[in-house]
């Protein structure tokens, strides 16, 4: 039963909703929330513009998903975007840049600098405010038994989402796809830096019994030490994956090992930095290599086929290009596949 006002066989309306679906979130099985936030970006800002760019590009996504046919008919809705998040990010960015510059130039001596302390305090207070905002948004929809997906923003926005999921699920697994493992403590002084997200999640969300990091290419020494010494963390580094495949192992076999580490309820945190550059040449942190688009889709499909549930997800660190808007369509297609697989993993009625 299709909504007479919605035609999935053409370019969808430019109505400010993901995929052009103007559906009441209260009726949908899956709700997408947005976090236009990139305050602590270390190298390249711009991911605060990603939600609007993905919404625009998503109008061109085709709705037939071979691995999860018609699951979109369970309902994908867009929650209202709180642009106060973006406003705060932009307003405090000069403070963040000042902190980063002083931290890099002065090192530990910066701790005695009053201007540094003031700027850092404002940034940290702003981050707490946004974390609470995302937590409340996600909690509202989780209490109504929705799958919640999040479009960032930088990786730091994942923290509020996982905190909210921790109140709903007693045992939660986080599948983190990224080129970095984000296990710094207060990176560059920021309590909630994008580079500290997984450290903060492991510290503050005890319901996360497993963190499976896939495709990580870069570690600081302390991050490596934390990752290998924490029994909750399982690593499938990029080097491990490449080496096994060079020696004849298959991606399917590697995926089986990844899935074996995950509990029944899975949160998928996808930093676009963990994918090949063709998936999003403009990103927060450019690295060589990465997982392929279809490798990620296969991994999601195998998770669902195993009987596990994708109870939430995020996609972060996408920096839209002003010159080439077409490339953001790859991200929009990936988001649709994430929605489709999450919907396939739950038993919900068709409403469209």
GIMO-V574870 format. One line per field, one symbol per residue. psi: psi as a letter, one per 20 degrees, with the letter a starting at -180 (. if undefined). A space follows every 50 residues. Layout:
psi=???
//
This chain:
psi=oqphjpojjrprqnjjqpjjompphhiqhppprqnmpkgjphgpriiiig ghghgghihjppioohimpjhhiiooqpqppnihggghghhihhgghggg ghghhibhihijohggggggggghhhggghghgggggghghhijkqppqp oarrhhihghghgghhihphoppooopqiqilkqolpkiphlqhjjghgh ghhiniioipooppjphpqrghgggggiioiipppnrgggggghhhjiqq hghghhhghhiqahpppooopihirqhhhnhorhopqqbrqqghgggggg hhgghiirpoirrqprkpoqphhnihhihgghhgghhggghghhiqnqqp i.
//
